[in-house]
């Protein structure tokens, strides 16, 4: 457990070396040179191998190559992109997540539905959306180091916050409906009045 927490802290430090935190204010942090970026990723690979120790280490490979680790690897992909290309990619991801946002409420989870092939596909789609969302944030964090991007970042963050608030409102509405449904089902129907036979 201690080593897992140390690994998480290492990932946070490496991420902090590469990109500033997410904010709508431009950052005075300067992008690293190609050589510096290569060195940071060599450290990351060395530390991952050190913690894994060929399977003998205290942290399994799945624990080391978690979502945060994959997000850091994606930084390398976008780090050298031109500012306009980063903005276009960010807008494309935002549009894609708007199109993919669920309009139909999910079914209540059950053992049967969790084993359902459709549910497995839904989970894969959700993971893909999470990945795209974190890539969008990564791009915005890289853009903070570029001049003249603060208005664009502010617009994107505003849109992301609105989408998040809308999703949360939909989830609350679904929860409310779920709580109301059992009450209606548990009330026994009123039996008809007996007719008198005369």
N, C-alpha and C positions, 0 to 999 in steps of 0.2 A: 504494500500500500504506500509506503514511504517513497519507494523508487518510482512508482506511478505518479505520485505528486511531484517529485523532482522532475520527471520527464515533462509533465504539463508545464512546469515553471520554465524549463529549458525552451519549450516550444514558444511560450509567451515572449521570452527574451529574444529569440531568433526572429520572431515576427516583428517585434518592436525595432530591431535593427534594420529591417527591410522597409517597413511602411509605418506611417503614423496612425494613431487611432482614428476611428470614424468620427467626423465632425463636419459641419457646414462652413467652417472657417479654414482658409488656406493655411498650410503649415510652412514653417521655416525650415523643416527638415529637407535636406538635399538627397536626391537619389544616389545610391551607391554606384560606383563604376562597375563595369563588367567583371573586372578582376576581383573586386570586393564581394560582389554577389556570388561569384564562383567559390570564393573562400568560405562564405557563410554556408553555402550548400554542401561544401566538403565537411564542414564542422557537423552539420545536421546528419549527414550520412555516417560519419565516424561515430557520433554519439548514439545514433540508432543501433549501429552494429555493436557498440560497446555495451549498451543496455541489453540487447538481445543475446549477445555472446554465443552465437551459433546454437541457440535453443537452450543453453545452460543458464541464461540470465534470469533475473527475477521477474521481468515483464515479458509476456508473450508478444509475438510480432503483431497480432491484431490490436493489442493495447498500445503498441508503439506507433503503428500506422493508422491512428484514429482520424476523425474528421478534421481536427485542427492540423495534423500533419499533412493531410491531403490539401487543405486550404493553403498551407505554406508552400507546398509544391506548385500550386496554381499561380502563386505570386510570380514565380520564375517565368511562367508562360506569358504573362501580361506586362512584365516589368519594362521591357524595351519597346513596347508598342508606341506608336505616335499618339499624341493627345486626342486628335480627331477620331482615330480608330477606336480608342478606349471609350470615348463618349458614345459612338455608334453602337459598340458592343453592349454597353450599359443600357442604352435605350432599348435595344433588341431584347435583352434579358428581361427588362421590366415589362415590355409588351407581351412577351411569352408567358410570364408569370401571371399577368392580368387575364390572358386567354385561358390559362390552365386553372384559374381559381375556381373552386367548386361551387356550382350553382345548385346542384342537387345534394341534399343532405345525405350523409353517410348512414348506412344501416347500423343498428346497435351491434356491438361486438358480441359474438358468441363463439363457442368452440368450433361450431360448424363453419361459421363465416370466416374464422381465422384460417381455416384449412382450405378455404375456397380459392380456386385459381384466380378468380377476379380480384379477390382481396390481396393476394400476393402481388399481382400486377399493380394494384393501387399503391401498395407499400413501396414498390420500386419507383413508381411515378413520384411519390412523396419524397423519397430520398433524392431523386433527380432534381426536384424543385428546391430542396434544401441546398443541394450542391450549387445550383444556379444562383440561388439567393446569396450564398456565401461568396460565390465568384463575383456577383454584382457588388457586394460590399468591398471585396478586395480591389476591384477596379476603382471604386470611389476613393478608397484609401490611397491608391497610387496617384489618382488625379489630384489629391490634396497637395502633392509635391510639385505639381505643374502650375505655372503662372496662368492667371485668368480663368480659372475653372470654378471659383467659389460659387457663382450664381448657378451654374449647372448642377453642382453638388447639392446646393440648397433645394433646388427644384426636385431632384431625384429623392432626397431624404424626405421631403414633404410628401411626395407621391407614395414612397414606401411606408411612411407612418400612416397615411390614409388607408392604404391597402390592409395594413396590419390591424387597424382599428375596425375596419369593415369585417375582416375575418373573425376577430374576437366577438363582434356583435352577432355574427351569424352563429358562432359556436354557442354563445349565451342563449340565443333564441332556440337553437336545437336542444340544449339542455333543459330549457324551460318546457318545451313541448314534451320531451322525454319524461319529465317529472309529472306532467299533467295527464299523460296517457294512462299510466297504471291505475290512477284513481278512477277514471271512467270505466276501465275494464273490471275493477274489483267490485264495483257496486252491483248487487244482484238486481236483475230486472224485476219490476213490480208485477206480481202475479195478477191475472185478470180476476175481477170480482165474480164469485160464483152466481150463476143464474138460478133463481128459485124455480123448482119444478112444482107447478100447481095444476 
